[in-house]
Amino acid sequence: MTIRTAARLLLPVLLVCVAAPDRVIADTPETVIITLRAKAGADAELENVLAKHWETAVRLNLVVAAPHLTIRGEEQGHQVFLMEVLTWRDASVPDHAPPEIQAIWAEMNRLVEPRLSRPGLAIDQVTVIAR
């Protein structure tokens, strides 16, 4: 391939990147693990809020269908933590979440507490390597 041919092929891509950089980034899905350390006695309510979060995110077309998991565990005795694995439709969703999702996030934060030198709610971006 000549330099002229390569330039001709890459020019449209470069123009999109320069003209609409948010669009290029926005089309990239983002998988996250959300870890929530439930306050004592708040675990059942937190489970309901997580279910509401997923249902709302699906209804608003903010996530892709898979992978999605909600996991419950215990640390140091009977202190409950929950984890949710989900993939945002694109990486810009969390930064521009609609008010309905933000209200659910506020509910989540109300129901968690820091523990074991870890925050009550933590979000980590991950990569799925097997399904």
Buried (B, 14 or more C-beta within 10 A) or exposed (E): EEEEEEEEEEEEEEEEEEEEEEEEEBEEEBBBBBBBBBBEEBBEBBBEBBEBBBEBBBEBEBBBEEEBEBEEEEEEEEBBBBBBBBBBBBBBBBEEBEEBBEEBBEBBEEBBBEBEEEEBBBEEEEEEEEE
